[in-house]
């Protein structure tokens, strides 16, 4: 039984990861905010601030985990424009502290990086694509990603999975995908009559979140550390996501219900993020298991059940 340390345990990916780790029988420890909801009963919860360097160092020295998964930090690109400094403090700097502590105790480390580090780079993006973030969130993730490479050069088993957009019914409804599936469910049930969105033409590579969490586990356990792009290689616009959601809800085209509002448009939005995950397929044996239409349908069905309650 391995000792595993997880940050960001209360989020979508953290919840899915902890389920996997418990199923495998590991001794799971999670750092969560004081205000975060209770995590799974079978894990050891350590409440505190991810920005607390002394706390992170003490926990890793005490636990000496075999694996460290760093998922915590700012998760909203839009919100990062409201607080760029806070985004760096919660997303980039904790990676440095965790990497330093992991180096001290000999833990394997994996970072949940983001495709936002690529900004407006030409699609598709792979591990060799220049890193040119176009948002404070992307810049913070880029710094954390570069730090992984710095510590790997020092001999730490440190890896970075550059995750493209990945969704599930656990996604908070401040994210456009969950906002869409929840909106479609509420309109179907007669609770709302329209859905207000921002840029309907933004194009993204959306995958099934459990697949991406599995990639993190494959990366941290790979014999050699490295960087891997994780995504489907298939893109769709926000409008296409909405059309698929409204069709899954039995409403037909989304056009009748959509309202575009510039207030929801980001100051800078990458034109197209599309993954080339060839390296992950070849080296990790990773591949997505759920296609776009099924992903959207699963989310809509979950929201229909939730909203009907």
VORO-163399 format. One line per 4 residues: number of its first residue (from 0); their letters; for each residue x, y, z of C-alpha. Coordinates in nm, 4 decimals. Example, Ala and Ser with C-alpha at 12.3 -4.5 7.8 and 13.67 -1.06 7.14 Angstrom:
<rs>
0 = AS = 1.2300,-0.4500,0.7800; 1.3670,-0.1060,0.7140
</rs>
This chain:
<rs>
0 = XXXX = 0.0000,0.0000,0.0000; 0.1501,0.3293,-0.1125; 0.1192,0.6587,0.0715; -0.0275,0.9208,-0.1631
4 = XXXX = -0.0587,1.2981,-0.1135; -0.3153,1.4965,-0.3146; -0.3819,1.8698,-0.3387; -0.7081,1.9963,-0.4803
8 = XXXX = -0.8908,1.6915,-0.3487; -1.2323,1.8577,-0.3350; -1.2438,1.9503,-0.7049; -1.3655,1.7435,-1.0001
12 = XXXX = -1.0294,1.5809,-1.0743; -0.9371,1.5388,-0.7097; -1.2644,1.3628,-0.6346; -1.2179,1.1247,-0.9265
16 = XXXX = -0.8525,1.0626,-0.8417; -0.9252,0.9812,-0.4789; -1.1902,0.7302,-0.5835; -0.9293,0.5548,-0.7981
20 = XXXX = -0.6649,0.5607,-0.5262; -0.9013,0.4200,-0.2648; -1.0123,0.1464,-0.5044; -0.6442,0.0552,-0.5406
24 = XXXX = -0.6069,0.0372,-0.1627; -0.3657,0.3266,-0.1057; -0.3193,0.5338,0.2093; -0.4504,0.8649,0.0786
28 = XXXX = -0.3773,1.2031,0.2361; -0.5296,1.5248,0.1045; -0.4589,1.8912,0.1677; -0.7854,2.0880,0.1513
32 = XXXX = -0.8882,2.4424,0.2362; -1.0356,2.5109,0.5783; -1.3620,2.6066,0.4068; -1.3722,2.3095,0.1682
36 = XXXX = -1.6463,2.0485,0.2078; -1.5611,1.7217,0.3758; -1.3744,1.4769,0.1550; -1.4140,1.1004,0.1373
40 = XXXX = -1.4297,0.9346,0.4797; -1.1561,0.6849,0.3952; -0.8828,0.9427,0.3402; -0.6740,1.1433,0.5868
44 = XXXX = -0.7648,1.5112,0.5516; -0.5165,1.7864,0.6347; -0.6794,2.1286,0.6348; -0.4700,2.4303,0.5510
48 = XXXX = -0.3608,2.6834,0.2919; -0.1821,2.5634,-0.0213; 0.0278,2.8833,0.0033; 0.1677,2.7790,0.3433
52 = XXXX = 0.5232,2.6641,0.2650; 0.5936,2.5501,0.6215; 0.2805,2.3350,0.6258; 0.3609,2.1693,0.2941
56 = XXXX = 0.7171,2.0936,0.3979; 0.6089,1.9531,0.7350; 0.3380,1.7313,0.5847; 0.5659,1.5769,0.3230
60 = XXXX = 0.8436,1.5192,0.5748; 0.5991,1.3476,0.8100; 0.4117,1.1434,0.5496; 0.6996,1.0732,0.3076
64 = XXXX = 0.4483,0.9937,0.0306; 0.5351,0.7668,-0.2586; 0.3274,0.9814,-0.4963; 0.2322,1.3507,-0.4921
68 = XXXX = -0.0491,1.4754,-0.7170; -0.0683,1.8550,-0.7455; -0.4150,1.9523,-0.8655; -0.4895,2.2552,-0.6454
72 = XXXX = -0.5031,2.6168,-0.7562; -0.7115,2.8674,-0.9435; -0.9277,2.6777,-1.1933; -1.1034,2.9586,-1.3806
76 = XXXX = -0.9413,3.1414,-1.6703; -1.1999,3.4186,-1.6455; -1.1489,3.4652,-1.2705; -0.7721,3.4865,-1.3180
80 = XXXX = -0.8197,3.8227,-1.4907; -0.9865,3.9562,-1.1760; -0.6997,3.8458,-0.9517; -0.3788,3.7760,-1.1454
84 = XXXX = -0.1533,3.7958,-0.8390; -0.3752,3.5634,-0.6393; -0.3747,3.3216,-0.9313; 0.0049,3.3069,-0.9250
88 = XXXX = 0.0069,3.2643,-0.5477; -0.2356,2.9704,-0.5534; -0.1360,2.8035,-0.8800; 0.2352,2.8547,-0.9506
92 = XXXX = 0.4133,2.9095,-0.6197; 0.2673,2.6017,-0.4444; 0.4142,2.3873,-0.7227; 0.7611,2.5133,-0.6300
96 = XXXX = 0.7047,2.4364,-0.2629; 0.5723,2.0880,-0.3336; 0.8542,2.0100,-0.5743; 1.1137,2.1206,-0.3208
100 = XXXX = 0.9530,1.9042,-0.0517; 0.9191,1.6088,-0.2921; 1.2875,1.6410,-0.3784; 1.3758,1.6319,-0.0073
104 = XXXX = 1.1814,1.3146,0.0740; 1.2118,1.1309,-0.2604; 0.8458,1.1405,-0.3680; 0.7289,1.1014,-0.7254
108 = XXXX = 0.5441,1.4160,-0.8379; 0.2907,1.4924,-1.1100; 0.1410,1.8291,-1.2020; -0.2014,1.8761,-1.3561
112 = XXXX = -0.0951,2.1404,-1.6088; -0.3279,2.3002,-1.8631; -0.3539,2.3513,-2.2366; -0.3945,2.7216,-2.1553
116 = XXXX = -0.0137,2.7381,-2.1368; -0.0127,2.7329,-2.5178; -0.2273,3.0434,-2.5634; -0.2768,3.1154,-2.9322
120 = XXXX = -0.0246,2.8642,-3.0648; -0.1204,2.6967,-3.3905; -0.3231,2.3770,-3.3529; -0.2661,2.0979,-3.2852
124 = XXXX = -0.0471,2.1422,-2.9786; 0.2009,1.8827,-2.8543; 0.4928,1.8718,-2.6108; 0.7128,2.0722,-2.8506
128 = XXXX = 0.4632,2.3556,-2.9034; 0.5979,2.6928,-2.7824; 0.4500,2.7964,-2.4486; 0.2871,3.1385,-2.4942
132 = XXXX = 0.0004,3.1795,-2.2467; -0.2612,3.4473,-2.3106; -0.4154,3.4724,-1.9626; -0.2921,3.5008,-1.6025
136 = XXXX = -0.4188,3.1461,-1.5450; -0.2201,3.0170,-1.8414; 0.0898,3.2044,-1.7244; 0.0632,3.0590,-1.3727
140 = XXXX = 0.0240,2.7070,-1.5103; 0.3162,2.7673,-1.7467; 0.5425,2.8649,-1.4571; 0.4421,2.5525,-1.2648
144 = XXXX = 0.5048,2.3414,-1.5764; 0.8529,2.4904,-1.6240; 0.9342,2.4285,-1.2575; 0.8588,2.0594,-1.3093
148 = XXXX = 1.1266,2.0516,-1.5781; 1.3727,2.2343,-1.3534; 1.3317,1.9819,-1.0710; 1.3333,1.6874,-1.3122
152 = XXXX = 1.6755,1.8056,-1.4266; 1.7835,1.7821,-1.0617; 1.6858,1.4145,-1.0523; 1.3319,1.4399,-0.9133
156 = XXXX = 1.0779,1.2008,-1.0679; 0.8612,1.4993,-1.1671; 0.6105,1.4880,-1.4517; 0.3616,1.7279,-1.6055
160 = XXXX = 0.0393,1.6267,-1.7766; -0.0791,1.9100,-1.9995; -0.4517,1.8504,-1.9712; -0.6887,1.9832,-2.2340
164 = XXXX = -1.0491,2.0548,-2.1377; -1.2050,1.7614,-1.9563; -1.5558,1.7403,-1.8195; -1.7926,1.5322,-1.6082
168 = XXXX = -2.1073,1.5814,-1.3983; -1.8715,1.6864,-1.1165; -1.7682,2.0011,-1.3048; -1.8867,2.3185,-1.1201
172 = XXXX = -2.1533,2.5134,-1.3073; -1.9295,2.8215,-1.3368; -1.7628,2.6314,-1.6239; -1.9333,2.6786,-1.9592
176 = XXXX = -1.9840,2.3063,-2.0230; -2.1692,2.2456,-1.6969; -2.3550,2.5748,-1.7388; -2.4798,2.4427,-2.0732
180 = XXXX = -2.5829,2.0952,-1.9571; -2.7469,2.2320,-1.6432; -2.9242,2.4972,-1.8518; -3.0534,2.2395,-2.0987
184 = XXXX = -3.1851,2.0296,-1.8099; -3.3581,2.3261,-1.6464; -3.5201,2.4344,-1.9724; -3.6414,2.0804,-2.0356
188 = XXXX = -3.7998,2.0739,-1.6903; -3.9620,2.4163,-1.7379; -3.7428,2.5843,-1.4751; -3.5786,2.8292,-1.7204
192 = XXXX = -3.6546,2.9500,-2.0712; -3.3146,3.0660,-2.1977; -2.9411,3.0189,-2.1536; -2.6981,3.3132,-2.1548
196 = XXXX = -2.3444,3.2415,-2.2811; -2.0391,3.4334,-2.3999; -1.8277,3.3430,-2.7029; -2.0207,3.0742,-2.8885
200 = XXXX = -1.7420,3.0307,-3.1448; -1.4645,2.9390,-2.8983; -1.3307,2.5998,-3.0053; -1.2007,2.3455,-2.7563
204 = XXXX = -1.0828,1.9852,-2.7276; -1.3230,1.8346,-2.4708; -1.2719,1.4941,-2.3117; -1.4074,1.2761,-2.0310
208 = XXXX = -1.2499,1.3739,-1.6968; -1.1967,1.0200,-1.5592; -0.9753,0.9469,-1.8608; -0.7556,1.2465,-1.7772
212 = XXXX = -0.7226,1.1505,-1.4119; -0.6094,0.8074,-1.5273; -0.3382,0.9812,-1.7322; -0.2042,1.1477,-1.4165
216 = XXXX = -0.1697,0.8079,-1.2519; 0.0004,0.6577,-1.5560; 0.2444,0.9493,-1.5654; 0.3478,0.9409,-1.2004
220 = XXXX = 0.4066,0.5644,-1.2229; 0.5906,0.5666,-1.5544; 0.9510,0.4454,-1.5231; 1.0821,0.7731,-1.6621
224 = XXXX = 0.9343,1.1147,-1.5763; 0.8288,1.3463,-1.8562; 0.5738,1.5835,-2.0035; 0.2646,1.4544,-2.1812
228 = XXXX = -0.0161,1.6306,-2.3665; -0.3520,1.4743,-2.2801; -0.6506,1.5349,-2.5083; -0.8736,1.3817,-2.7726
232 = XXXX = -0.7444,1.5622,-3.0827; -1.1024,1.6557,-3.1742; -1.2466,2.0057,-3.1326; -1.5947,2.1532,-3.1107
236 = XXXX = -1.7293,2.5033,-3.0598; -1.9289,2.6139,-2.7589; -2.2297,2.6334,-2.9919; -2.1762,2.2710,-3.0965
240 = XXXX = -2.1533,2.1680,-2.7318; -2.4824,2.3479,-2.6681; -2.6479,2.1846,-2.9702; -2.5382,1.8403,-2.8485
244 = XXXX = -2.6648,1.9127,-2.4966; -3.0049,2.0407,-2.6081; -3.0428,1.7442,-2.8436; -2.9597,1.5058,-2.5587
248 = XXXX = -3.2239,1.6804,-2.3488; -3.4826,1.6322,-2.6238; -3.5067,2.0007,-2.7150; -3.3642,1.9994,-3.0663
252 = XXXX = -3.1469,2.2942,-3.1747; -3.0093,2.5223,-2.9050; -3.0546,2.8362,-3.1175; -3.4058,2.8983,-2.9866
256 = XXXX = -3.2795,2.9195,-2.6297; -2.9299,3.0740,-2.6525; -2.8555,3.4383,-2.5742; -2.5044,3.5758,-2.6333
260 = XXXX = -2.3788,3.8307,-2.3802; -2.0437,4.0093,-2.4172; -2.0192,4.0262,-2.0378; -1.9235,3.6575,-2.0437
264 = XXXX = -1.6517,3.6975,-2.3086; -1.2940,3.6688,-2.1788; -1.0447,3.9531,-2.2410; -0.8321,3.7076,-2.4433
268 = XXXX = -0.9539,3.3700,-2.5641; -0.7273,3.1207,-2.7456; -0.8544,3.0589,-3.0972; -0.8282,2.6798,-3.0945
272 = XXXX = -0.6860,2.4363,-2.8424; -0.6506,2.0885,-2.9949; -0.4278,1.8175,-2.8535; -0.1818,1.5936,-3.0274
276 = XXXX = -0.1543,1.3210,-2.7630; 0.0605,1.0883,-2.9748; 0.3352,1.0769,-2.7121; 0.0920,0.9809,-2.4338
280 = XXXX = -0.0569,0.7098,-2.6522; 0.2861,0.5678,-2.7351; 0.4599,0.5986,-2.3979; 0.1788,0.5805,-2.1420
284 = XXXX = -0.0603,0.3596,-2.3341; -0.3234,0.6264,-2.2757; -0.6257,0.6889,-2.4972; -0.9651,0.8531,-2.4421
288 = XXXX = -1.2526,0.6104,-2.3844; -1.5566,0.8395,-2.4160; -1.6429,1.0395,-2.7274; -1.7820,1.3922,-2.7457
292 = XXXX = -2.1517,1.3080,-2.7936; -2.1516,1.0486,-2.5149; -1.9698,1.2879,-2.2811; -2.2329,1.5581,-2.3344
296 = XXXX = -2.5190,1.3097,-2.2998; -2.3818,1.1756,-1.9703; -2.3604,1.5263,-1.8289; -2.7111,1.6182,-1.9447
300 = XXXX = -2.8640,1.3019,-1.7990; -2.6913,1.3677,-1.4660; -2.8202,1.7257,-1.4626; -3.1729,1.6166,-1.5539
304 = XXXX = -3.1697,1.3829,-1.2573; -3.0250,1.6451,-1.0247; -3.2564,1.9271,-1.1352; -3.5650,1.7076,-1.1203
308 = X = -3.4934,1.6567,-0.7503
</rs>
